[in-house]
Amino acid sequence: MEFKQLLVSLSSLMSVSGSERYSAQKLNILIGDVFDEFYTDDVGNHVFIKRCGRENAPKIMVDCHFDEIGMFVTSIKEGGFVTVEPVGGVDSRLLQSGEVIIYGEKEIYGVFASTPPHLISDSDANKLKPVNELLIDTGYSKEELEQIVQIGTPVGYRPVYTELLNGRIAGKGFDDKACGACAVQGIANVERSELAGDVYFVFTTREECGMVGGATGAYGTDPDYALVMDVTHAWIPEMNREKWGYCGSGVSLSVSAVTNRRLTKMSQKLCRDKEINYTVQAEPGNTGTDANKIGTARFGIPSVLASLPLKNMHSANEVLALEDCEALIRFVSEFIKSEEIAEVFAR
């Protein structure tokens, strides 16, 4: 499958935190052929394994989180409206008039109701309503809707993707399924005989709600070392240029107290040796990713965090650069092939 198609297909899957099993079958159909084994664990992590064919080989974990922010239905009202509570970091500023899908007994398109400016009082003009005070309009009657939707039904952004100029793509779910697409492509590009060990690609659950899947996935697979992949903020003019990378700058490698310093330095060297574009990002005490949990799982798992620059994070129109995806794909391939890294970190 061509990478752009893989990127959009993966990112379109519904995976609101806590509801990741909803797309398990579709996910396996989409990427299962790349791997030898697949299972879903008790917390909903999707684990794919590609064997190198050698006994007692090192176990290399490649971690991306499958879940995305979204909402759960909290009530069904007259006129076919529903109210919701946010799941993860949903910004209510982005929701009014926004398009969503309610994943009930069948998928229902909905639009967040928006009060026209003509009808807003001066006292309310500058007030921001929280997510749980907004209404989603479905077009159904209450009675019809109650047959399809229940309390707790997940709601996600409608998957619409737009190609911008210079290899930029906008859409929902790139946090973090874009990294997942890069991981799958990077793993697929490596012949079994070239692998430095058995590769455990773990598409984790509930990262947006406490990094649950990263901790349990690492404990369950018990890898020798791990490559964690997530998105990071890409620079726009209102941001600090020195702190953030930008779309087109390649892979962002984190230097943090929660990641392994030696593995990070070796990853930087790997990028230089293989001429892969990268930047270094300082995140002293907290990366905000699964790396926080994986590094302390079991007796500690040496981990490195490689991120993909992303604009408009946690919106329905996140923006990434395909050239950064290409850099991350190459990094994944070189990382899982690296005998030098395997010799240092294999137990």
Secondary structure, 3 states (H helix, E strand, C coil): CCHHHHHHHHHHCCCECCCHHHHHHHHHHHHHHHCCEEEECCCCCEEEEECCCCCCCCEEEEEEECCECEEEEEEEECCCEEEEEEECCCCHHHCCCCEEEEECCCEEEEEECCCCHHHCCHHHCCCCCCHHHCCEECCCCHHHHHCCCCCCCEEEECCCCEECCCCEEEECCHHHHHHHHHHHHHHHCCCHHHCCCEEEEEEECCHHHCCHHHHHHHHHHCCCEEEEEEEEECCCCCCCCCCCCCCCCCEEEEECCCCCHHHHHHHHHHHHHCCCCEEEEECCCCCCCCHHHHCCCCCCCCEEEEEEEEECCCCCCEEEEHHHHHHHHHHHHHHHHCHHHHHHHCC
